[in-house]
Amino acid sequence: MKEKREYFECVCGTQLLSMSYDTADEWCQLDMAFWELGHARDGRTPFRRKLHLVKQILKTGRPYADMIILDTENAGKAREFISEYEAHAKAAIDKRAEGIDARQASE
């Protein structure tokens, strides 16, 4: 088993998205987990960041309880991770199909 895992931090610093898949798994299942960190990594959220979050909550009415917002860098990393997973999954599906075709041809 060789697991590929990546973490993506919310811009507010309080949530984390984890994505992983097993590169040896022929079924290619993508696992995603949402983590609530409780507070910023260093234990505090900068005052400007708090003001920005308050502005967003007042503007949209959503307190971010069930969402994660990725900055451009982390969005790019997430896109790359999902693209790698997709390529791995397609290869595994093709390999599985070849095995099925080989078994059917021998019968």
Backbone as numpy.savetxt, mean C-alpha at the origin, in Angstrom:
# Nx Ny Nz CAx CAy CAz Cx Cy Cz
9.69 -18.59 1.09 8.85 -17.41 1.09 9.74 -16.17 1.09
9.50 -15.31 0.14 10.20 -14.03 0.11 9.14 -12.94 0.02
9.02 -12.22 1.10 7.99 -11.19 1.16 8.53 -9.86 0.70
7.76 -9.18 -0.11 8.07 -7.82 -0.55 7.11 -6.92 0.21
7.64 -5.96 0.96 6.80 -5.09 1.79 7.26 -3.65 1.65
6.30 -2.75 1.68 6.59 -1.32 1.62 5.60 -0.58 2.53
6.08 0.50 3.13 5.26 1.32 4.01 5.12 2.72 3.41
3.92 3.29 3.53 3.64 4.62 3.01 3.00 5.45 4.12
3.67 6.53 4.48 3.22 7.35 5.60 2.30 8.46 5.12
1.24 8.71 5.87 0.33 9.81 5.60 1.07 11.13 5.80
0.67 12.16 5.07 1.35 13.44 5.21 1.17 14.04 6.60
0.14 13.64 7.33 -0.05 14.16 8.69 0.86 13.47 9.70
1.45 12.34 9.30 2.38 11.64 10.17 1.71 10.74 11.20
0.40 10.55 11.13 -0.28 9.74 12.14 -0.85 8.43 11.60
-0.87 8.23 10.30 -1.33 6.98 9.73 -0.26 6.41 8.80
-0.36 5.11 8.58 0.61 4.41 7.75 -0.14 3.35 6.96
0.20 3.23 5.69 -0.35 2.19 4.83 0.76 1.19 4.56
0.47 -0.07 4.79 1.43 -1.14 4.55 0.91 -1.99 3.40
1.78 -2.27 2.41 1.42 -3.16 1.31 2.48 -4.25 1.24
2.03 -5.48 1.03 2.98 -6.58 0.92 2.41 -7.69 0.06
3.33 -8.50 -0.49 2.95 -9.73 -1.17 4.12 -10.69 -1.09
3.80 -11.97 -1.21 4.80 -13.02 -1.14 5.22 -13.36 -2.57
6.49 -13.16 -2.89 6.96 -13.38 -4.26 6.97 -14.87 -4.63
6.89 -15.76 -3.65 6.87 -17.19 -3.92 5.44 -17.74 -3.99
4.46 -16.91 -3.70 3.06 -17.33 -3.66 2.49 -17.37 -5.07
2.03 -18.54 -5.50 1.50 -18.65 -6.87 0.15 -17.96 -7.04
-0.53 -17.64 -5.94 -1.84 -16.99 -6.04 -1.72 -15.48 -6.03
-0.58 -14.96 -5.67 -0.28 -13.52 -5.76 -1.32 -12.64 -5.08
-1.39 -12.76 -3.80 -2.33 -11.97 -3.02 -1.66 -10.71 -2.52
-2.25 -9.54 -2.79 -1.73 -8.26 -2.31 -2.39 -7.96 -0.97
-1.58 -7.80 0.06 -2.10 -7.50 1.40 -1.88 -6.02 1.69
-2.93 -5.38 2.18 -2.84 -3.97 2.54 -3.34 -3.82 3.97
-2.63 -3.00 4.75 -3.03 -2.75 6.13 -2.95 -1.25 6.40
-3.87 -0.77 7.18 -3.93 0.63 7.57 -3.60 0.72 9.04
-2.60 1.51 9.37 -2.14 1.62 10.75 -2.37 3.03 11.28
-2.90 3.12 12.47 -3.07 4.39 13.16 -1.91 4.51 14.15
-1.03 5.47 13.93 0.15 5.61 14.77 -0.15 6.32 16.09
-1.21 7.09 16.12 -1.59 7.76 17.35 -1.01 9.15 17.48
0.19 9.35 17.03 0.81 10.67 17.05 1.95 10.67 16.04
2.48 11.83 15.77 3.57 11.94 14.81 4.77 11.12 15.28
5.62 10.74 14.37 6.75 9.88 14.69 7.64 10.43 15.80
7.86 11.71 15.79 8.73 12.29 16.82 7.94 12.68 18.07
6.65 12.31 18.11 5.84 12.60 19.30 5.07 13.90 19.22
5.32 14.71 18.20 4.58 15.96 18.08 4.29 16.25 16.62
3.19 16.93 16.41 2.82 17.39 15.08 3.10 18.89 15.05
3.84 19.36 14.06 4.13 20.80 13.99 2.86 21.65 13.95
2.92 22.82 14.54 1.76 23.70 14.63 1.20 24.04 13.25
2.08 24.32 12.27 1.59 24.63 10.91 0.82 23.45 10.33
1.28 22.24 10.61 0.60 21.04 10.11 -0.77 20.92 10.75
-0.87 21.21 12.05 -2.15 21.16 12.74 -3.13 22.16 12.13
-2.63 23.37 11.84 -3.49 24.38 11.22 -3.97 23.91 9.85
-3.09 23.30 9.08 -3.47 22.80 7.77 -4.56 21.73 7.90
-4.40 20.82 8.86 -5.39 19.77 9.07 -6.74 20.35 9.49
-6.72 21.35 10.37 -7.96 22.00 10.80 -8.65 22.63 9.59
-7.87 23.30 8.75 -8.42 23.92 7.54 -9.08 22.87 6.64
-8.40 21.74 6.46 -8.95 20.67 5.62 -10.23 20.09 6.22
-10.26 19.92 7.52 -11.45 19.38 8.18 -12.63 20.35 8.03
-12.36 21.64 8.24 -13.43 22.63 8.08 -13.90 22.72 6.64
-12.98 22.58 5.72 -13.29 22.68 4.29 -14.06 21.46 3.78
-13.65 20.26 4.18 -14.24 19.04 3.64 -15.18 18.32 4.59
-15.05 18.58 5.89 -15.87 17.90 6.87 -15.39 16.51 7.22
-14.22 16.14 6.74 -13.68 14.80 7.01 -12.46 14.91 7.93
-12.50 14.25 9.07 -11.36 14.31 10.00 -10.27 13.28 9.73
-10.24 12.69 8.55 -9.20 11.73 8.16 -9.18 10.45 8.97
-10.27 10.10 9.62 -10.27 8.90 10.45 -10.13 7.62 9.62
-10.59 7.64 8.39 -10.56 6.42 7.59 -9.86 6.61 6.26
-8.97 7.56 6.19 -8.27 7.79 4.94 -6.80 8.09 5.19
-6.02 7.88 4.16 -4.60 8.22 4.23 -4.30 9.07 3.01
-3.54 10.11 3.21 -3.19 11.03 2.14 -1.69 10.90 1.90
-1.33 10.51 0.68 0.08 10.35 0.34 0.58 11.58 -0.38
1.79 12.02 -0.03 2.40 13.10 -0.79 2.88 12.54 -2.13
3.38 13.41 -3.00 3.77 12.99 -4.34 4.82 11.89 -4.31
5.79 12.00 -3.42 6.85 11.00 -3.34 6.29 9.63 -2.96
5.48 9.58 -1.90 4.92 8.30 -1.47 3.89 7.76 -2.45
3.16 8.64 -3.13 2.21 8.18 -4.15 2.97 7.50 -5.29
4.11 8.06 -5.66 4.95 7.45 -6.69 5.49 6.10 -6.25
5.91 6.01 -4.98 6.42 4.74 -4.45 5.30 3.69 -4.42
4.09 4.11 -4.04 2.96 3.19 -4.01 2.64 2.70 -5.42
2.68 3.60 -6.39 2.43 3.23 -7.79 3.47 2.22 -8.27
4.75 2.47 -7.95 5.81 1.54 -8.34 5.62 0.17 -7.68
5.26 0.18 -6.40 5.06 -1.08 -5.68 3.92 -1.88 -6.31
2.82 -1.22 -6.61 1.67 -1.91 -7.21 2.02 -2.39 -8.62
2.81 -1.62 -9.36 3.24 -2.06 -10.70 4.12 -3.29 -10.61
5.04 -3.33 -9.63 5.89 -4.52 -9.42 5.03 -5.72 -9.07
4.05 -5.49 -8.19 3.14 -6.57 -7.80 2.36 -7.08 -9.02
1.87 -6.16 -9.83 1.10 -6.53 -11.01 1.93 -7.39 -11.97
3.19 -6.99 -12.19 4.07 -7.77 -13.07 4.31 -9.16 -12.49
4.54 -9.23 -11.17 4.75 -10.52 -10.51 3.49 -11.38 -10.61
2.33 -10.80 -10.39 1.07 -11.55 -10.45 0.81 -12.08 -11.85
1.06 -11.25 -12.87 0.85 -11.70 -14.25 1.76 -12.87 -14.58
3.03 -12.80 -14.16 3.98 -13.89 -14.41 3.53 -15.16 -13.70
3.05 -15.04 -12.48 2.60 -16.21 -11.72 1.35 -16.82 -12.36
0.45 -15.99 -12.83 -0.77 -16.49 -13.48 -0.40 -17.21 -14.77
0.52 -16.62 -15.55 0.96 -17.27 -16.79 1.62 -18.62 -16.50
2.45 -18.67 -15.46 3.13 -19.91 -15.08 2.11 -20.97 -14.66
1.10 -20.56 -13.89 0.05 -21.48 -13.45 -0.73 -21.99 -14.66
-1.03 -21.10 -15.62 -1.77 -21.50 -16.82 -0.96 -22.48 -17.66
0.35 -22.27 -17.76 1.22 -23.19 -18.50 1.18 -24.58 -17.87
1.19 -24.64 -16.56 1.13 -25.92 -15.84 -0.19 -26.63 -16.10
-1.27 -25.88 -16.12 -2.59 -26.47 -16.40 -2.63 -26.97 -17.83
-2.12 -26.16 -18.78 -2.11 -26.57 -20.19 -1.27 -27.82 -20.38
-0.13 -27.90 -19.71 0.74 -29.08 -19.83 0.05 -30.33 -19.31
-0.66 -30.20 -18.19 -1.39 -31.35 -17.62 -2.51 -31.80 -18.54
-3.23 -30.82 -19.14 -4.32 -31.17 -20.04 -3.80 -31.82 -21.31
-2.66 -31.39 -21.80 -2.08 -31.97 -23.02 -1.62 -33.40 -22.79
-1.17 -33.70 -21.56 -0.69 -35.06 -21.26 -1.82 -36.04 -21.00
-3.00 -35.54 -20.79 -4.16 -36.43 -20.49 -4.78 -36.99 -21.72
